[in-house]
Structures are given as structure tokens and as C-alpha cells.
């Protein structure tokens, strides 16, 4: 896909891989919508991108507050006729269990549930857009199992475990959406952008490749003709690979989706 004049929405776009992806997409002529939660970083990113391409828009939402996510979705919905590419990229690593103001465990909400809300609110702008793509950013270290009784660390919590579980949830949601919209024009896939030197990586692990490599993997998933008209892929090292077996369990996909919508019904 040629990104010129395409509308590209990227969550978590004021830092790390998201920011670099926004910059690189702007260089390719895309109209970029950046999301961030901090005014200063949003303004700084806008200034940087406008030096490349003036066609950039910003929305602010702290994913720890789902009402802000809903407001950001309304802002985008009201100002854009369509979205060609949605990157659900924002994520964080939280070492100790904490709850958001919405009452959900923070890693679960920021890395997974907020993106479900945003996507569900905007799906009408995406599903019938020719060649549109939803790309959910996951990780090669996604969990190999899911315990619905410990989905939010109710029984045991570890920062790495919570992060890995959230990345599993991203994949399960991807595959569910892929099945739901298989007769529409949108393609829905997920990707591991690589082990990239970011604040998130340094918060939990160490080392990594430059953000330019992560952005290149992101844009591969957006542009590649090799995965055109295909949904339900897990992309790693810029090629489709197998995710953990649990991700292909349709009953688990359905159960997670129904539970997520129930959690979000007040928004």
C-alpha cells in the first residue's frame, strides 16, 4: 500500500516506536493522527512532524481514563470521514499492581482494554474503507495461557506476567476481529515490532535495536502487498509466523471479546 494521502492513526505516538512510525509515515506522504497523553510531548511531536508534512492531527487521552479514550475516539470520528490504518501501539510496563480510576488493573487497561474501546468506537470509519488495516502491536513474549480468574492480577501479579498477558490479549482480540469482519474491506493483523530500545523495554529488560528498526517493521505491516487482503496474521521479523497455540482457540477469543465489551458497556 502506498501511504501517500492515507490517514494513519497511531496510539502512543509521542515517544519510542510510535513516534518514529508517525515521522516515517509522514515522510511517505501520509496524513498522520498522533495520540499522546502529555501536552508538552504532543506539541513537540506535532512540531517535529510539521517540519516534514503539515498534514498532522493530534488527540490527547490518558489510557488510564477510559472516558478520555471515548472522547478522543469521538474527536477522530467527528473530524475524519475514514481511517486507512490504525496502529494500536500504546503500552506500558507496570511493576506493581495498581488500579485505574475505572477500577481495572492498569496494564490490562492501558495495553489492552483501552485499545478495544478505541477500535470499537472507530470501526465504522475503518471496516468499509478499501485496503484499510488495523494493526495491533503485540510481542514475541506474549503469554502461552490465559486464566480468566486472574485476568487482572486478582490472585497473583508480576509486572512481566501482566505485560505478557496483555500482549496475548492483543492477539486474541486481533483474531476475533479478523473473523468478525472477514467480509468487509479491512484487514486485521498483529505484529511484534522487534526488541527495540524504548522506555518500556528499559523499564523491564534492557538492550534492543534502534526505534527506526521497530518503525520499519510497523510500516512493513502497513504497506506490504504480501499480506494484502489477509486477516488473522501474527507478524514477526516482517513475515507471518505462528503465535502461541492458545491464541487460535475460538472459544477463548469469543469469551474474551464478550467479557471486554461487558467491561466497556458504560463507555
Order of alpha helices (4+ residues) and beta strands (2+ residues): beta-alpha-beta-alpha-beta-alpha-beta-alpha-beta-alpha-beta-alpha-alpha-beta-beta-alpha
